[in-house]
Amino acid sequence: NASYSRGKVGFFVLTDLKLQVRRAGSAQVRDVALAGAVADVVDDAKKNGGYGPVAGILDDDPRNGWSTREHDALQTRTAVIALEEPLVLAPDEQLVVELRQRLTLGDANLGRFRLAVTDERGDAVTRVTMTPLEELAATADRQHPPAKLRDRLLTQFLADHPPYVTAKAALERAKRQLEAVTKARKVDVMVLAERKEPRTTHVLIRGVWDRKGERVERDVPAAILPWPTGAPRDRLGLAQWLTARQHPLTARVVVNHLWQLCFGAGLVRTPDDFGLQGEQPTHPEVLDWLAVEFVASGWDVKHLLKLIVTSATYRQDSTISAAALERDPHNRLLARGARFRLPSWMLRDAALASSGLINQALGGPPVKPYQPEGVWEELFMGRFRYEASEGPAQHRRTLYTFWRRSITPTFLFDSASRRTCEVTPARTNTPLQALTLLNDTGYLEAARALATVALRSDSEDHARLEAITLRVLSRPPSGDEERIFCRELENARAYYRRHADESAKLLAHGQSPLDPSLEPSELAAFAVVASLVLNLDETMTHE
């Protein structure tokens, strides 16, 4: 048997291929990202239980992979795998190639194989035919190769030309996102419609599905509010019941949520339970009055929020004495201003707004802010890849961020998992907050944009530092703060003037273009100070 498989049937199935780099004397390895794969033959996946296309070897899913069942088992087969980035090994590093054969349909392990590597890009790793340089070597007149070969050689050259590669990648991302926006203009949405004849519904005896008891009709808890007279018993009637002026809960629940947004805690401290088992409101008259005002204004949320934030209660100082803290540690009496950590979505929007990067466009499809590489790939076995949005879409408000139900965007370090309904905000001082505000690409880009605005505004350090602080804190820096800012500015200046490559790394974060008129080391130094201001307790705390 001269086939290339160890299985009895002769063909082989390769489910996954992993490339790793291991350093001598260390047990740790790092994965090498793969960009694509092509092969001379592939099977029809539908006929072979999901196995066929060679692209199946790029993920960690054993249910797909490269199959040769439909082809001659005695013929040599070739697959070419392209890396995302050129790989350069250090003298003490070695490349580990792992062929995973986790076929779920029988024995078809690869028995004989040969590996080869190349430093060529472009056509060399996207086709199974001869590479452009091999074809050139076989050409009689190498000074005047055929036009098609010249085109292939030019394509290969451009694939290794960094400015072209960067611009091409950005263009391709923009095209994909434009296509997604175009498709999003028309979206099919599943809706519920009333039946012409309502389905008969019974109480199930002891919960057994086929033991039907008394017949029941649609209704609402009469103890809260009876069904509106003359209202249809359908979803329209339910909406009328919920928004009736006499309804005791709807307006109060909304008011409580808005109060919680402004004060960190609602007038009812159990926003998910307005019943007998929940807490009583700390100020029932205020809750009642605001609920009536809310309904009377035509359910105007902006009017109600303006009313709350312009009140003397909201505008109090959050300073507290030891006696007051002992008497009212949770500020239930509202004798002082509320102080609490801002949620992650507010922090991101505030950073975008203060830096001038924010895109205030309304509506449209979701966007994908910056996120560390490999997060999706790790969770979804490589089947889904996260690609950050290109251009102004990157700086849209967090409201428009794309979510997957099984994974929260990484910069939303305090958000609910969305697997259950949560109405009480999570107040956290998790280390993820500091790590995000210091290292996330979005915040580093915002710091650079802040520094750019400051350097353009004035020629003196004092005025520049004041401009940054005013945009973030809405006040000038105090004397002690300015001394610290100046000290850190001088330290950063000295460092980046000695390490130009490090300033280039810092300024490379984000997509917004650099101002060529600004000196890189100076911009990097002010970006460090801007990042410091974005990480102040006052910046991330409502008080």
N, C-alpha and C positions, 0 to 999 in steps of 0.2 A: 504494500500500500504506500504510494508515494504522495498521498494527499498532505495537506498542511494542517490537518486537524488530528487531535488525539481521540476524537469521538469515532464511533462505529460508522456514522453516516458520511463522514468525509469532509463536510463543510465545517466552518468555524463561526463562532459568534463572539465578538469582543464587546463587552458591555461598557467598560470605562477605561480611560487612560489617564494616569496622574503623573505629572512631573514634579519632582521635589528636589530641593537643594539641601544637602547635609554638610555641615562643617565638621572637619576632622576633630575627634575628641569630644563631640557634643551629640546628645541624643535628640536635640531639637531639629526640626526640619521646617522649611518654608515652601509653600506651594508656588508653582510657576503657573501664571494665568495663561490659558489657551484661548486663541481668538477664533479659530475655525478649523475645519477638516474637510478634505475632499478625497475621493477614492475612485479607482478605475471601474469598479462594479459595486452596485448596491442592490439589495432585494426590495421587494414590495412589502412594506411593513404590515399592510392589512392582511396579506396572505401568510405572514410569518409571526403572528402573535405580537406585533409591535416592534420586531427587530428588522433592520434593513438599512436605513440611511446611516452613513458614517458619523454624522453630527451627533448621534446618540452617545458616542463615547466621551463627549465633552462634559456631561453632567454626572451626577452621582446616582442616577436612577438605574437600578438593575433591570427595569422593565423595558429598556430600549438599548440599542447598540448596533454595531456594524455586523451584518450577516451576509454570508456568501452561499446560502442554501440553493439558490436558483442558478448557480453558475458552476462551471467545471471545477471540481475539487482538485484537479491535478495541475491547474494553471497558477502561476505566480500572481498574487494580488498585491496592489500597492495603495497605500493611504498616505496622504501628506497632511501633517498637522502644523498649523501656524501658531506661533506665540504672540501674545498681545504686545510684548515689549522685547527688544533684543536682550538676550541673557549673556552676561559676562561673569564667568566663575572666577573667584579668588583662588590663589594657589592652594589653599587648604580646603577648598570646597569640592564636592563631587555631585554629579547629577544622578538622581535616582529615578528610574523609569519603572512605573508600576502598571502592569497590564492586569486589569481586573476582569475576571470571567465568571460573572455571577448569573449565568443563564438560568431562567426559571423553567425552561422547556426541555431539558435533557442534557446530554453530554456533547459539547461541541467546543472544547478548549483548543486554543491555538497551540499547535505542536512544534512548528518550525517557523522562525521569523528572523529577520535581520533589520537592524536599526542603522540609520545614517542621519547626519546632521548637516546643516548648511548655514552660512551666514548671509545668504541672499534673501531678499524680500520681494514683494510684488508678485509677479507671475510665478516665481519659483515656488511659492508656498500656497498658491491658489489653483494650481493645475497639476495634473499627474504627468504631463508631457515633459519634454526636455526643457531645462531652464534656459532663459535668454543667453546666459554666458556659455552654456554648453552648446547651444545652437550657433553662437558666434564663433566658438572654437572650431566647429565643424564646417564653417563657411570658408570657401576658397579665397574670396576677396574680403578680408576683414576690415579694410579701409572703407569699403563701400558696400555694406551689408544691404539686403533687401529692405524695402520700406516698412514691411510688417515687422521685421526684426528690429529695426530702428525704433519703431513705436514701442515695442516690448521693452527694449533697453531703456528708453526714456521713462516708461512707467516704473521700471525697477529703480531707476535713479531717484525719481521723485518719492518713491516709497521710503527711501532712506534720507530724504531731505527734510530736516526738522520743521522749518517754517511752513513748507507745503503740507506736511503731515498734520500739524496743529490746525492750520486753516481748513483743511479738508475735513478733519474730524468735527470741527465746529459747524461746518456747512452741513454735513450729514446729520448731525443732531438736530440742527434747526429744521431741516427738511422733514425729518421724522416727526418733530413736534408740530410743524405746520400741517402735516397730514392728519395728525391726531386731532388738532383743532378743527380742521375741515370736517372730519367725520363727526365730531361732537356737535356740529350745528343741527344735526337731525338725530335724535336719540329716541329709540323705541322704549317706552316705559310701560311696565305692566301695571294695570290699575284694576281695582275691584269695582264691579258693577252690580246693581241690585237685580235680583232675579224677578222675572215677571210674576212668578208664584213663589212665595217664601217657602224655604225648606221646613218641613215639620221637625220640631226639636222636642226631645223628651228628657226628663231627668233620668239618669242611668242608676238603677238600683245597685247600691254598693259599688258603683263605678264600673260595673261589667257592661261592655259595649252592647251586648245583645239582650240585656234585661231592661227593657224600657218601662219607665214609670209614667208619672203624670206629664202631660204635654205642657210646655211653657212657651211664652211669647217674649219678644224683646222688650226690655224695660230698663229703668234706671233706679238707683236707690232713692225711694221716696223720702227717706229721712233727710237726705241732702236737699232735694228739690224735686217736686212731682214733674212728670212729663208735661211740656207746654201744651196748653189747650189748642187743639186743632193742628198740631204739628204732626207731620208724617212720621211713622215709626220706622225710620231708616237713618242713614248716616247724616242726611240733612237735618233731620229732627234732632239727632244727637248733638250736632254742632250748635243748633239753636238752644238746646238745653245747656250746653257748656257755657255759652256766651250770654245767657240771659242776665239781665240786670239783678235779678233776685238770687242768682247762684252765689252761695256763700264761699265757695272755694277758689274758683278759677282766677279771679282778679287778685285775691290774697296770695295765692301761690306764686303768680307772676311777680307781684310786688316784692314778695319775700326773696325771690331769686335775684331781682335787681338790687335789693338792699344788701344781699350777701355779696354781690359783685363789688359794691362800693365799700362796704364795711368789713368784709372778710367773713362775716357770720350773719345769718338772717335774724330778723326779729323773732322768728321761730327757729330754734337751733337744730331742729330735725326737719330739714327741707324735704326729705323723702317720706315723711309721715306727719300729716296734718290731723291725724285721728286722735282718739283717746289715749293711745299708747305713746304718742309723741309729746314733746315738751310744749307747754303753754307759751304764748308769745310774751316776750319781755316787756313790750309796750303795745298792748292790744288796741288802745285808742289810735295810736299812730298807724298801725297796720290797717285798721278799719278806714281811717280818713284817707290814707293813700290809695286804698282799693277803690273807694268811691270816686276819688279824683281821677284815677286811671280810667274807670269806665266812663265818667262824664266827659273826659277829654277825647273820647272816641278810641280808646285803647292805644293812645299815643305814647310809645315807649320813650321817644326822645324827650317829650315833655316831662315825663315822670323822672327820668334820669337827671334832667336839668334841675328839677325841683329838689331832688335829693342832694346833688353835689353843690348847690348854691345855698344850702341850709347852714345855719350856724353850727348845728351838730356835726356835720361832715367836715366843716372847716376848722375844727378845733385842733390844737397842738396835741401831738401824741406823747409829749413828755408826761411822766408820771412820778409822783412822790412815793416814798416807801409806805407811808400810811395808806394812800389810795390803792396801792398795789395789794396791800394786805386785805383791805376792805372789799375790793372788787377786782380780783386778779384777771378775770375774763372780760372785763369791760361791759358787763351786762347793763349797767346803768348809763352807758354812753356818756360818761363824765369826761372823756378825753377822746382824741382822734384815734382812729383805728390804725394799727401797725401790723402788717403781715407781709410775707414774701410774695412777690408777684408770680403768677404762673408763667410757665415757659413760653407760651404763645404770646403773652404780653411783652415779655423781655425781648423776643425776637422782633416783634413789630416795632417796639420802641427803638431798638438798635438800628433798624432799617430807616425809621423816620428821622432820628437824630443825625444819621450820617447822610441823609438826602438820597438814599438809594431806593426808598420804597416806591412801589408801583401801585397807584391807587385805582387801577382799572377795576371795574365791577363786572361780575359774572364771568362766564366762560368755563372751560374745562379745568380740571385740577392741575397743579404744578408740582414739581419734585425739587425741593430745595436740596442743598448739598448734604451728602451723607457719606460716612466712611465706606470704603470699598469692601465688598465681600459679605455685607450683612445679609442681603437677600440670598446670595448664593449659598451661604451656610445653612440658612433655614429651609430653602426650597431645593436643595440638592443640585444647585446649578441651573435649574430650569428657568428661573426668572433672574434678570439682571436689572439693577437699579441704574438709571441714567438721569443725571441731574438736568433740569430744564436749562435751556439756552436763552441768553439775552434777557430782556426786561422781565420775562415770566419768572426768572429766578428770584426776583425781589418783590413778588406779590405778597399780600398779607397771608399770615399763617392759616387763615380761614380756608384758603384754597389748596392747602397741602394735600397731596395724594396719600391715602391710607390703604394699607392692607389689613384686613381684620386680624390676621395672625401676627402682625408685627407693627409696632408703633414707630413713627419717624424718630430717628435717634435723638434729634435735638429737643424733642418733647419729653424731657426726662421725668415729668411728674404727671403725665396724662394717664387716664384710665385705659384699660386694655380693650374696652369696647365689647368685651364678651358678656358683660352684665351692665345694666343701667346704673349709673352713678351720678348723683346730683350734688353731692357734697365735695367741694374741691379739696384736692390733696395738698396740704402745706408741707413742704419738705425742705430739708437742708442736706439732701443727699450729695455726696462728692461728685455725682454726675453733673450737678449744676455748675460747680467750679470748673470741672473738666470741659464742659460744653462752652461756657462763656470765655474760657481762655484759649481753647484749641479748635473749636468748630470753624470750618471754612467761612461760614456766613458771618460770624462775629469778627473773624480776622479781616474779612473784606470790609465790613462796616468800620472797623478801626482804621483801616487804610483810607477809606473814603472820608472819615472825619479828619484825619491828618491832612489829606489833600485840601479840604475846605479851609482848614486853619492856615496852612502854608500859603494859600492864595489870598487870604484875607488881610494879612499884615506882615510886616518885616521884623517885628520884635517878638521875642519869646513870650513875654508877659501877655501881649495881646493874643497871641496864638493859643496859649494855654487857656486863657479866659474864654476864647471862642469855643474851644472843645467843651469846657465845663458848662457854659451857658446852653449849648445845644443838648447836652445830656441831662444836666441837673436843673436847668432853668435858673441858675444863679452863678455868680462869679465864685472862684475858689477863695477859701479863707487864707489867711497868712500862712498857717502851718501847712495847709494843703499845697499851696503854691511852692513852698520850699521843698516839699517832697517831690512834686512834679518836676521842678527844675533839677533836682538831684538825679532823678531817674532819667530825665532827658539827657543830661550830660553823660551819664554812664552809658546810655544807649548810643549816643553819638560817637563816643570814643570806641565802643565795640564795633559798630558797623563801619566806621571809617577804616578799621584794621581788617575787617572781614567782609569784603564786598560781596562774596558769594553768599554769605548768610543773609545779608539785606535783600539780595535777589530772591532767595527762597521765601522770605517773609512776604515780600511784595507780590509774589507769584500767586498767592491764594486768591481765588475768586475770578470772575470773568470780566468785571469792569476794567476798562483800559487804564493803563498808567499814564499820568501826565508827563510827557517827555521833558517839559521845562523844569521839573523838580529834580533836585539832586537825590539819587536813590538812598544814600545813607541818612540824609536829613529826613526824608519821608519815612524811612523805616523807624528812625528814632521817635518821631512824633506818633507813628502808629503804635509803638509800644506804650506811650503815655495815654493815647486814646483807649487802648485796650484796658489799661489800668483803671481809667475812669468808668468804662463800661462794666467793670467788675467791682465797683465800690458797693458797699452795703446800701447806701442811699439810692443807688441806681436800681438795685434788684428788690427793693423793699417799698411797699406802699406805707407812707407815714405822713 
